[in-house]
């Protein structure tokens, strides 16, 4: 598993949108989005495969 931090996300984005957006680069295992005022607009995407994850960068 590989964790990737995402920043500058729209405040109204939801997990399903993240799965659709990042899923085309590999199997997404989990999405975590910030839910407080300090962490809104940030999140983590957990990929199954490290090689697929690096293609996105």
C-alpha positions in Angstrom: 0.0 0.0 0.0 1.1 3.5 -0.8 -0.3 6.7 0.8 -0.4 9.9 -1.3 -1.2 13.2 0.2 -3.5 15.5 -1.8 -3.7 19.3 -1.3 -5.8 22.2 -2.6 -8.9 20.0 -3.1 -12.2 21.8 -3.5 -14.0 21.9 -0.1 -17.1 20.3 -1.6 -15.4 17.3 -3.1 -16.5 13.9 -1.8 -14.9 10.4 -1.6 -16.7 9.2 -4.7 -15.2 12.0 -6.8 -11.7 11.2 -5.5 -12.1 7.5 -6.4 -13.2 8.5 -9.9 -10.4 11.0 -10.3 -7.5 9.0 -9.0 -8.9 5.5 -9.8 -7.8 5.8 -13.4 -4.1 5.6 -12.3 -4.5 2.4 -10.3 -6.5 0.5 -7.8 -7.5 2.9 -5.0 -7.9 1.1 -1.7 -9.0 4.0 0.5 -9.7 7.8 0.5 -9.4 10.0 3.6 -10.6 13.6 3.4 -10.1 16.4 5.9 -13.2 17.2 7.8 -12.3 20.1 10.1 -11.7 23.7 9.2 -8.0 23.2 9.5 -7.8 20.1 7.3 -10.5 20.8 4.7 -9.1 20.8 1.1 -6.6 18.0 2.0 -6.8 14.3 1.9 -5.0 11.0 1.4 -5.4 8.4 -1.3 -4.2 4.9 -0.6 -3.1 2.9 -3.6 -2.7 -0.9 -3.8 0.4 -0.8 -6.0 3.4 1.5 -5.6 4.2 1.5 -9.4 0.7 2.7 -10.4 0.9 5.4 -7.7 4.2 6.9 -9.1 2.6 7.3 -12.6 0.3 9.9 -11.2 3.1 12.2 -9.9 
